[in-house]
C-alpha cells in the first residue's frame, strides 16, 4: 500500500474494502505464500472468479470475521502445516533419490 493510501485510510478510520493476498496474510498473521494454500484448501475464497495466474482480492469484512473464528483458525493452522509437511517430505524424497543414484 502506498504511503498516501495508508494516510487516507488512517484518516478514514478503516481498512480498504478488498485486500490483496499480502494484506490478507497480514490480517491473518500468516505468510503471503500461505494464502494460496488456504485458497486451494477452500478456507479462503477470493472475490469474483480470478484466473489462476491473476491477482487475487479478498473481502476485508470476510477476512476479519474469519480471523475471529477459533475453529477456522485451527483449520488454517492444520492446512498450512500439512502443506509444508508434504512439501518437505517431497524435497527429502527427491534429494534422497539423487544421493542413491550418484556414482560411488
Protein Blocks (a to p, Z undefined) as FASTA:
>chain_A
ZZklmmmmmmnopacfbdcfklmmmmnopafklmmmmmmnopaccehjddfkbccdddfk
lmmmmmmmmklmmmmmmmmmmmmmmmmmmmmmmmmmmmmmpcZZ
